[in-house]
Amino acid sequence: MTFWLVVAGVALVPVVFGGRVAAALAGAEWVRRHPRAALVLWQAIGLAGGLGAVGVGLVAAVAPLAAAFPHGMHTFGHQVVDGRGLAGLGPGHNLALAWSAALIAWLVAHTARTAVRTVARQRRQRTLVDILADRIDERDVGLPTDPVDERDAGLPTDREVYVLPGAEPVAYCVPGWRSRVVLSRGALDLLGPAELRAVLAHERAHARGRHDLFLMPFAALAAAFPWLPVVKAARQAVPVLLEMLADDRARQVSGDRTLARAIVLMAAPKGPEGAFGLADEGVVQRVERLLGTSRGRRWVPAAAYTAALVLMSGPLAVLVAPVACVTFWPG
């Protein structure tokens, strides 16, 4: 069983040493150059940590039933079916089993709660926008569109924009299945045509990429384990990475300097809770990234993806091995 404890426990290393690992990852220079790879690594840390904690409990729980974990889970499954579920397990093993069951229930409950609240908040925001804003076409604000350029840039062809009254410059996206790209009259007055095009491309990148779904698991983890340093760091770092991903799409349309200028002009205002605003997160980091001249090394994303795969491999092996045992050794 020692081997399987190590396999499951490897994924917990970033959690156990969360403060140092999170600080090193959040402050790394390569993260700005490769936000997608950094986001995948953060996702792997969060998912592998939760699955690894569950797996360690399961491995410890069935240790008396067999020399190898898969056969132990197989035996435990037979005992459950025969009505002898806890036979052969001592108090410590029962406690480990209860730990895994409670952790699964805790994570599922917070994930479901976060998802329900997020969907409800998005629905409420869409309703308010529909009531208060004027729905116009992008061409109505003086921005002619070229369908070929839009298709090449991978942007949505829906050109509707929702314009709120008010002098304060605001731009944000209300994500969801029926997203809304929202501007204020103040933003229309402040931004020139080039900057406005950059803003709209950025917000549509959020909508098309469904960045709210990437953020939701980290919000759930923050609600479930608010005291863990690695969770706190991920909750702060992931929104900035999502902004950088949207920047990468928008810079294809407007260019780096135009987008950077738009970010600076829109830096102060914030969008409503749960919305993705152009200037909500990491303004300085994003502007420096756009105006910088250094290029990221090609091997860095591969290293990040490999690290993510290593972190996930242990917990996945613990989950898959008992299924394989039942499939190939059903007796």
Secondary structure as UniProt FT lines:
FT   HELIX           2..9
FT   HELIX           10..12
FT   HELIX           13..16
FT   HELIX           18..26
FT   HELIX           30..33
FT   HELIX           35..61
FT   HELIX           63..65
FT   HELIX           69..81
FT   TURN            82..83
FT   TURN            85..88
FT   HELIX           91..132
FT   STRAND          134..137
FT   HELIX           138..141
FT   HELIX           147..153
FT   STRAND          160..164
FT   STRAND          171..174
FT   TURN            177..178
FT   STRAND          180..184
FT   HELIX           185..190
FT   HELIX           193..209
FT   HELIX           211..224
FT   TURN            226..227
FT   HELIX           229..254
FT   HELIX           256..265
FT   TURN            273..274
FT   STRAND          276..277
FT   TURN            278..279
FT   HELIX           283..291
FT   HELIX           299..328
//
